[in-house]
Amino acid sequence: MKFETLMLQTLFSACALVCLLAMGAMLTTKVPVSVAASHAPAAKVVSSAG
């Protein structure tokens, strides 16, 4: 049982680390203005259709 507990704790730690790294990457990524501007017309079309 000690081995299984150690493996589960290691898996949990690895998953939590991956989630934190992915969230940190998404929150700190700088989006160029050209990319944001190219998506703006699509957002207007979708919102005006509803």
Sequence and secondary structure as in RCSB ss.txt:
>XXXX:A:sequence
MKFETLMLQTLFSACALVCLLAMGAMLTTKVPVSVAASHAPAAKVVSSAG
>XXXX:A:secstr
 HHHHHHHHHHHHHHHHHHHHHHHHHHH    HHHHHHHHHHHHHHHHH 
